[in-house]
Amino acid sequence: MGGEHGAGGLPVTRRGAALVLLALLAGAGCALLEEEPDPSQLVCSSDAECGVNEICFPDGCGDPGRDIVVEVVPNPPARSHAQDFRVDNLRPEQNLRLAEPAEVAGRVVRATTLPSEDGGVVMRNYNEVLHLRAAGESLLLPGVTRQYDATLVPTNGAWTLPVGTGLYTVTLSPDDLEVPPVRGQSHVEPGASAPLDLVLPAANTLARLSGRVERQGGVLVDAPLEIQALDSDLTALSQRVPVTRGTGDFTVVIPGEAAQRSAVLLRVTASGEAPWVPQKTFTVDPRAPLTAPLALGDYGTPVRVTGRVVGLNGRPIPGATVSLQGEVGGGGTFHGPLATTGTEGRFAADTLPSAPGGTLSLVVVPPPGSTSGLTVLPVEVPRTGVALPDVLCPDRRVLRGTLLLPDNLTAAPGVRVLAEPIGQVPGWPRPPAGGEALGTTDDTGTFRLRLDPAVYRVDFVPTENLPRVSRTVTVLPGDDVTEQVLATFPLQKGRTVSGRVTELAADAGTRKGAAYASIRFYRVVTVEGQPSSVLLSQAVSDQEGRYTALIPVR
């Protein structure tokens, strides 16, 4: 976390920042302190600390023309067919030739055991409805995830799923709920058609787990429920099937191999418009009949929790979201619907009661721009509901810093600052998606952002002809008003990289400009010991496929 400061304003290395965080969170506990890092591992704070032709990146000094990967998405709204290009030596004119759209192309067959003495197995093409999901990550950009979904009917067992380049886990789920899902790995290069053949198990090799779900004491759950068998790592072993509402009966079908294990998980979840049933996971022995019903227990009925959310100044906080979640009666978990505070900061949130002797977590998220910050409080919710005293939200911690122009002397006003949460601090929930904080440097080049505890990627986007700069910052929890200071650093000089993105035209052998494609330049780095991708620049091609981007330069 180049340039991050401790309470005394002294620079903190990436390893040192981690130790500070441990010390603050450990309280009266103890931590094993590491040795002082070698000076070569220290992170720079400005380009002046780097060698010739190097600049200061979040992970340290580096050549701005190397370790570059370009992501091109021809159809940004659909996020389809993303292609990545490794650039060994960035040139002023960097043309990008898109390959044909990539895909995973497979064949699915259903094994059938012949009724013969040798027990032979034949494979028959599967031509029924399938649900496909490919979830994975870019091959060249660590941390850049991609997911593609489709529902289709194979033709003579053959299917294709258009994807971007990446390494994927492909899960194939038949529409037939009595056929367990199967999965495989697929490595997809640009323009490639990656083969992936999958075999659905023979019917006589499958095992059926039948049982009954009830509330307790023979009383059924008056709500639509679904149940699914899971492995210990929560990988699906069966389809998600409905529980018969009038009887509570269910049957899940799992692979024969899974049925020989000592334990599998059965997860019961409410479906449809019935939120007032907790989710509960049972551990069962699949080798024996499920004689005892799966009892959700006495989880109570919906109750209302009311209260008022205020800041440290005692003023109400309108527009904050409020929800309750945690363990309820019977041992299941429940996540209540969101409520929103009104103009007087008051809310009325519905939930199930907390487990006897236990508490639920009251999660309050003030709106973006509010001085007050994310708050999580343990709340005992009786079966009669409860009116809470005022919920006091602490102030968000201020992250302050100053930016200079590349001359390292002149203040940089008008720079847009964006902080996006990319990780969580131990003991604190990650701020919700869409919780980015925005700010702008003033005439002195200084910015202030109010942030909840989390790990952030802070992007600095100048309005002048200068490239964006990023830093990784861990905002620490605390009730004090001490500002967290980011070391003053200069913006970087920029150079223009132009080029044309082309793709294959409908006429074989010809190419055309890829209009309105998204082009992103990343630098692949190691931050906090983890490979990650830092966005350097982004652009959109014009009607002819031409683009212009600003890249840092020394």
C-alpha positions in Angstrom: 0.0 0.0 0.0 2.4 2.6 -1.3 2.2 5.8 0.6 -0.1 4.8 3.4 0.6 6.5 6.7 0.3 5.5 10.4 -1.0 7.6 13.2 2.2 9.5 13.5 2.3 10.4 9.8 5.3 8.1 9.0 5.3 6.0 5.9 4.2 2.4 6.5 5.3 -0.5 4.3 2.8 -3.0 3.0 4.0 -5.5 5.6 4.1 -2.8 8.3 0.5 -1.8 7.5 -0.6 -5.4 8.1 1.2 -5.4 11.5 -0.5 -2.1 12.5 -3.8 -3.6 11.6 -3.1 -6.7 13.6 -2.1 -4.6 16.6 -5.2 -2.5 16.5 -7.6 -5.5 16.1 -5.9 -7.8 18.6 -6.6 -5.5 21.5 -5.1 -7.1 24.6 -4.0 -10.1 22.7 -0.6 -10.8 21.3 0.8 -11.1 17.8 3.9 -12.7 16.3 5.9 -9.7 15.0 7.8 -10.2 11.8 11.3 -9.0 11.3 11.9 -5.6 9.7 11.5 -6.0 6.0 14.5 -5.8 3.7 14.8 -2.2 2.2 14.3 -3.7 -1.3 10.7 -4.6 -0.3 9.7 -1.1 0.7 7.1 0.5 -1.5 7.9 3.9 -3.2 5.9 7.0 -2.7 6.9 8.9 -5.8 8.6 8.5 -9.2 11.7 10.3 -7.8 12.5 7.2 -5.7 12.6 5.0 -8.8 15.3 4.3 -11.3 15.7 5.5 -14.9 12.6 4.7 -17.0 10.7 3.5 -13.9 7.7 5.0 -12.2 6.0 4.4 -8.8 3.2 1.8 -9.0 1.1 0.5 -6.0 3.4 -2.4 -5.7 6.7 -0.5 -6.2 8.9 0.9 -8.9 8.4 -0.6 -12.4 8.8 -0.1 -16.1 5.6 1.6 -17.3 5.9 -0.2 -20.7 6.1 -3.7 -19.3 3.8 -6.1 -17.5 0.9 -4.7 -19.4 -2.3 -6.6 -20.2 -5.0 -5.1 -22.4 -8.6 -6.3 -22.1 -10.9 -5.7 -25.0 -14.7 -6.3 -24.8 -16.3 -5.9 -28.2 -19.8 -5.7 -26.7 -19.5 -4.0 -23.3 -23.3 -4.1 -22.4 -23.3 -7.9 -22.7 -19.7 -8.3 -21.3 -19.4 -11.0 -24.0 -16.3 -12.3 -25.7 -13.7 -10.5 -23.6 -10.2 -11.0 -25.0 -6.9 -10.3 -23.2 -3.6 -9.3 -24.8 -0.2 -9.4 -23.1 1.9 -6.4 -24.2 5.6 -7.1 -23.7 6.7 -3.6 -24.9 4.1 -0.9 -25.2 4.4 1.1 -28.4 2.8 4.5 -29.3 0.7 2.8 -32.0 -0.7 -0.3 -30.5 -3.2 -2.1 -32.8 -5.3 -4.9 -31.3 -6.5 -7.7 -33.6 -9.4 -9.6 -32.0 -9.6 -13.3 -32.7 -12.8 -15.0 -33.4 -15.2 -15.2 -30.5 -14.1 -18.0 -28.1 -16.4 -20.7 -26.8 -16.6 -23.8 -24.8 -17.8 -26.5 -27.1 -18.8 -29.8 -25.6 -20.8 -33.0 -26.0 -23.0 -34.4 -23.2 -23.9 -38.0 -23.1 -26.0 -40.1 -20.6 -24.4 -43.3 -19.4 -26.7 -46.3 -19.6 -25.9 -49.6 -18.1 -26.9 -52.6 -20.2 -29.0 -55.3 -18.7 -26.4 -58.0 -19.3 -24.1 -60.1 -17.3 -21.0 -58.1 -18.0 -22.8 -54.9 -17.0 -21.6 -53.0 -20.0 -22.2 -49.3 -20.3 -23.2 -47.4 -23.5 -23.2 -43.7 -24.0 -26.2 -42.0 -25.5 -26.4 -38.4 -26.7 -28.4 -36.3 -24.3 -30.8 -34.0 -26.1 -32.9 -32.6 -23.2 -32.9 -29.0 -21.8 -29.7 -28.0 -20.1 -28.6 -25.1 -17.9 -25.0 -24.1 -18.3 -22.8 -21.8 -16.2 -19.2 -21.0 -16.8 -17.6 -19.2 -13.8 -14.0 -18.3 -13.6 -11.2 -15.7 -14.1 -9.2 -14.1 -16.8 -6.1 -16.1 -17.9 -3.9 -13.0 -17.7 -5.6 -10.6 -15.3 -5.7 -11.9 -11.7 -8.9 -10.9 -9.9 -10.8 -10.1 -13.1 -13.8 -12.6 -12.8 -16.1 -13.6 -15.6 -19.4 -15.6 -15.7 -21.6 -16.8 -18.5 -24.9 -18.5 -18.4 -27.2 -20.2 -21.0 -30.2 -22.5 -21.2 -30.2 -24.7 -24.4 -31.1 -28.0 -25.9 -28.1 -29.9 -27.3 -28.1 -31.2 -30.9 -27.1 -34.8 -30.9 -25.5 -34.1 -27.6 -23.5 -31.2 -28.8 -23.6 -27.8 -27.2 -21.6 -24.5 -27.3 -21.3 -21.7 -24.8 -19.8 -18.4 -26.0 -17.4 -17.0 -23.4 -14.5 -14.6 -22.9 -11.0 -15.9 -22.5 -10.3 -17.4 -19.1 -10.1 -20.5 -16.9 -13.6 -21.7 -16.0 -15.5 -24.2 -14.0 -18.4 -25.2 -16.2 -21.5 -26.6 -14.5 -24.1 -28.4 -16.5 -27.5 -28.9 -14.8 -30.2 -30.9 -16.7 -33.7 -29.7 -16.5 -34.5 -33.1 -15.2 -34.3 -32.8 -11.4 -33.4 -36.5 -11.0 -30.1 -36.1 -12.8 -27.3 -34.5 -10.6 -25.3 -31.7 -12.1 -21.8 -32.4 -13.5 -18.9 -30.1 -13.9 -15.5 -29.8 -15.6 -12.7 -27.4 -16.1 -12.1 -25.4 -19.3 -9.1 -23.3 -20.4 -10.2 -20.9 -23.1 -7.7 -19.0 -25.2 -8.6 -16.2 -27.6 -10.4 -17.4 -30.7 -10.4 -21.0 -29.4 -13.1 -23.5 -29.2 -12.3 -25.3 -26.0 -13.6 -28.9 -25.9 -15.4 -30.2 -22.8 -17.2 -33.5 -22.9 -19.3 -34.4 -19.9 -21.0 -37.6 -18.9 -24.2 -37.7 -17.0 -24.2 -40.8 -14.7 -26.3 -43.8 -15.4 -29.6 -44.0 -13.6 -28.8 -47.2 -11.8 -25.6 -45.7 -10.3 -27.5 -42.9 -8.6 -28.7 -42.9 -5.0 -31.9 -41.4 -3.7 -32.1 -39.6 -0.4 -35.7 -39.3 0.7 -37.0 -37.7 3.9 -39.4 -35.2 5.3 -39.1 -31.6 6.4 -41.2 -30.2 9.2 -41.2 -27.3 11.5 -41.3 -29.3 14.7 -43.4 -32.0 16.4 -45.0 -33.1 13.2 -46.2 -29.6 12.2 -45.4 -28.8 8.6 -43.9 -25.6 7.2 -46.7 -23.6 5.5 -44.4 -22.1 2.8 -42.7 -23.3 -0.4 -39.4 -24.9 0.3 -36.5 -26.3 -1.7 -33.8 -28.7 -0.6 -30.3 -29.5 -2.1 -27.6 -31.9 -1.2 -24.1 -30.4 -0.9 -20.6 -31.5 -0.4 -18.6 -30.3 2.6 -17.2 -27.4 0.5 -20.8 -26.5 -0.5 -20.4 -27.9 -4.1 -23.8 -29.1 -5.3 -24.3 -32.9 -5.3 -27.9 -32.7 -6.4 -30.3 -30.5 -8.1 -32.3 -28.0 -6.0 -35.7 -29.7 -5.7 -39.0 -28.7 -4.2 -40.3 -30.0 -0.9 -43.9 -31.3 -1.3 -45.8 -28.6 0.5 -48.7 -30.7 1.7 -46.6 -33.5 3.2 -43.1 -32.1 3.7 -41.7 -35.1 1.6 -38.6 -34.7 -0.6 -36.2 -36.8 -2.6 -32.8 -35.7 -3.8 -30.8 -37.7 -6.3 -27.0 -37.8 -5.7 -24.1 -39.7 -7.4 -23.5 -43.2 -6.1 -20.0 -42.2 -4.9 -21.4 -39.5 -2.7 -23.9 -41.9 -1.2 -21.0 -44.0 0.2 -19.6 -41.1 2.2 -20.1 -40.8 6.0 -21.8 -37.4 5.7 -23.3 -35.0 3.2 -25.2 -31.7 3.8 -28.8 -31.1 3.1 -29.8 -27.4 2.9 -33.4 -26.3 3.2 -34.3 -22.9 1.8 -37.5 -21.0 1.5 -38.5 -20.2 -2.1 -40.9 -17.9 -3.9 -42.6 -15.1 -1.9 -42.0 -16.7 1.5 -39.2 -14.9 3.3 -40.3 -15.8 6.8 -38.6 -19.2 7.0 -34.9 -19.5 8.0 -32.4 -21.4 6.0 -31.0 -24.4 7.8 -28.3 -27.0 6.8 -28.4 -30.5 8.2 -25.6 -33.0 8.2 -26.8 -36.5 7.4 -25.4 -40.0 6.8 -26.4 -40.9 3.3 -25.7 -44.6 3.9 -28.7 -45.0 6.2 -32.4 -44.1 5.7 -33.4 -40.7 6.9 -35.9 -41.9 9.5 -36.0 -38.7 11.5 -37.6 -35.6 9.9 -35.4 -32.6 9.2 -36.9 -30.2 11.8 -36.4 -26.4 11.2 -37.4 -25.9 14.9 -39.5 -23.2 16.6 -38.3 -20.1 14.7 -41.2 -18.0 15.7 -43.3 -15.6 13.6 -42.4 -12.3 12.1 -41.9 -9.4 14.5 -41.1 -5.8 14.1 -38.1 -3.9 15.3 -38.3 -0.1 15.4 -35.9 2.5 16.3 -34.1 5.7 15.2 -30.7 6.0 13.6 -28.6 9.1 14.6 -25.1 10.3 14.1 -22.6 11.4 16.8 -24.1 14.9 16.6 -27.4 13.5 17.6 -29.1 14.4 14.3 -31.2 11.7 12.5 -29.8 9.9 9.5 -32.4 9.6 6.7 -31.9 7.2 3.8 -29.9 4.6 5.7 -30.7 0.9 5.1 -31.4 -1.3 8.1 -31.6 -5.1 8.2 -31.3 -7.9 10.8 -29.6 -11.2 10.3 -28.3 -14.1 12.3 -29.3 -17.3 14.1 -32.9 -17.7 15.0 -34.8 -20.3 17.0 -34.2 -23.9 15.8 -30.6 -23.2 14.7 -31.3 -21.8 11.3 -30.1 -18.5 9.9 -32.3 -15.6 8.6 -31.6 -12.5 6.6 -34.5 -10.0 7.0 -35.6 -7.6 4.3 -34.1 -4.2 4.0 -35.8 -1.2 5.6 -35.0 2.5 5.0 -34.9 5.3 7.5 -37.2 8.2 7.0 -36.6 11.9 7.3 -36.5 11.6 11.1 -34.1 8.7 11.0 -36.8 6.3 12.1 -37.1 2.7 10.8 -39.4 -0.3 11.1 -37.6 -3.5 10.1 -39.4 -6.9 10.1 -37.5 -10.1 11.1 -37.8 -13.4 12.9 -37.0 -13.4 16.6 -33.4 -14.1 17.7 -32.6 -17.6 19.1 -33.3 -17.9 22.8 -30.4 -16.3 24.7 -28.9 -15.1 21.4 -28.9 -12.0 19.3 -29.3 -10.9 15.7 -26.9 -8.5 14.0 -28.5 -5.1 13.3 -26.7 -3.8 10.2 -27.1 -0.1 9.4 -25.6 1.4 6.2 -25.9 5.2 6.0 -26.2 6.6 2.5 -23.2 7.6 0.4 -21.8 11.0 1.4 -23.0 10.7 4.9 -20.6 11.6 7.7 -21.8 8.6 9.7 -20.6 5.1 8.9 -21.5 1.5 8.7 -22.7 0.1 12.1 -23.2 -3.5 13.2 -24.8 -4.0 16.6 -25.9 -7.2 18.5 -29.7 -6.9 19.2 -31.9 -9.3 21.2 -35.2 -9.6 19.4 -37.9 -11.2 21.6 -41.0 -12.8 20.2 -43.0 -9.6 20.9 -40.7 -7.4 18.8 -38.8 -4.6 20.3 -38.5 -0.8 20.2 -34.7 0.0 20.3 -33.1 3.0 21.8 -31.4 5.4 19.4 -28.9 3.6 17.2 -25.7 5.7 17.3 -23.6 5.5 14.1 -19.9 6.5 14.5 -18.4 8.8 12.0 -16.7 7.3 9.0 -12.9 7.7 9.2 -11.5 10.5 7.0 -8.9 9.5 4.5 -6.9 12.6 3.6 -4.2 13.1 1.1 -2.6 15.7 -1.2 -1.7 15.3 -4.9 0.9 17.3 -6.8 1.4 17.7 -10.5 4.2 15.7 -12.2 6.7 18.5 -11.3 6.4 17.4 -7.7 5.9 21.0 -6.7 2.5 22.3 -7.9 -0.7 21.3 -6.3 -3.1 19.2 -8.5 -6.6 20.6 -8.2 -9.8 19.1 -9.7 -8.6 15.5 -9.6 -11.5 13.1 -9.3 -11.0 10.6 -6.5 -12.8 7.3 -6.4 -12.5 4.7 -3.5 -13.9 1.3 -4.3 -14.0 -1.5 -1.6 -12.0 -4.6 -2.8 -11.7 -6.4 0.5 -12.8 -6.5 4.1 -11.1 -5.8 7.4 -11.2 -8.7 9.9 -14.3 -8.4 12.1 -16.1 -6.0 9.8 -18.5 -6.7 7.0 -17.4 -5.5 3.5 -19.2 -2.3 2.5 -22.1 -3.1 0.1 -21.6 -3.1 -3.6 -22.1 0.3 -5.1 -20.7 1.9 -2.0 -17.9 3.8 -3.8 -16.9 7.1 -2.3 -16.3 10.1 -4.6 -14.3 13.2 -4.0 -12.3 15.9 -5.8 -9.0 17.6 -4.8 -9.3 21.3 -3.9 -7.1 24.2 -5.0 -4.3 22.9 -2.7 -4.5 19.4 -4.2 -6.0 18.0 -1.0 -8.9 15.5 -0.9 -10.9 14.1 2.0 -13.0 10.9 1.8 -15.1 9.4 4.6 -14.8 5.7 4.5 -16.0 2.6 6.4 -13.4 0.1 7.5 -12.3 -2.0 4.4 -9.5 -2.4 1.9 -10.0 0.1 -0.9 -8.5 0.7 -4.4 -8.3 4.4 -4.6 -8.2 5.8 -8.2 -7.1 9.3 -9.0 -8.5 10.5 -12.3 -7.1 13.9 -13.5 -9.1 16.2 -15.7 -5.9 17.3 -17.5 -4.0 15.2 -20.1 -2.6 13.0 -17.4 -3.1 9.3 -16.7 -5.0 7.9 -13.8 -3.1 6.7 -10.7 -4.2 4.0 -8.2 -3.3 3.2 -4.6 -4.4 0.4 -2.3 -5.4 1.6 1.2 -6.6 -0.2 4.2 -9.0 2.0 6.3 -8.8 0.9 9.9 -11.7 0.8 12.4 -11.7 3.1 15.4 -13.9 5.4 17.4 -11.5 8.3 17.4 -11.6 11.2 14.9 -8.0 10.8 13.8 -7.6 11.2 10.1 -5.8 8.5 8.1 -3.3 10.2 6.0 -2.1 9.1 2.6 1.4 10.2 1.7 1.6 13.2 -0.6 2.6 12.0 -4.1 2.8 13.5 -7.6 0.7 12.5 -10.5 2.5 10.8 -13.3 3.3 12.1 -16.8 1.4 10.5 -19.5 2.0 9.4 -23.0 -0.6 8.8 -25.6 -1.2 5.3 -27.0 -3.4 5.0 -30.0 -4.4 2.2 -32.2 -7.2 0.4 -33.9 -9.2 -2.5 -32.7 -10.2 -4.8 -35.5 -12.3 -8.0 -35.7 -13.2 -10.5 -38.4 -15.9 -9.2 -40.8 -18.8 -11.3 -42.1 -16.9 -11.8 -45.3 -14.3 -14.5 -44.7 -10.7 -13.2 -44.7 -11.5 -9.6 -44.2 -11.4 -7.4 -41.1 -13.3 -4.4 -39.9 -13.0 -1.9 -37.1 -14.6 -3.0 -33.8 -16.9 0.0 -33.1 -17.5 1.1 -29.5 -15.4 -1.7 -27.9 -14.2 -1.2 -24.4 -10.4 -1.1 -24.0 -8.7 -1.3 -20.6 -5.0 -1.3 -19.9 -3.9 -3.1 -16.8 -0.6 -3.7 -15.0 -0.3 -7.0 -13.4 1.3 -6.6 -9.9 1.6 -8.3 -6.5 0.0 -6.3 -3.7 -0.1 -7.7 -0.1 1.4 -10.9 -1.5 -1.5 -11.4 -3.8 -1.4 -11.2 -7.6 -3.8 -8.5 -8.8 -4.5 -6.2 -11.7 -4.2 -2.4 -11.5 -6.2 -0.4 -14.0 -4.0 2.1 -15.8 -6.3 3.5 -18.5 -9.5 2.9 -20.2 -11.0 4.0 -23.5 -13.8 3.3 -26.0 -13.2 2.9 -29.7 -15.0 5.0 -32.2 -17.1 3.9 -35.2 -13.9 2.9 -37.1 -12.5 1.0 -34.1 -9.8 3.6 -33.3 -9.0 4.5 -29.7 -6.7 6.8 -27.7 -5.5 6.1 -24.2 -3.2 7.8 -21.7 -0.5 5.6 -20.1 1.9 6.6 -17.3 5.5 7.4 -18.4 8.6 8.6 -16.6 
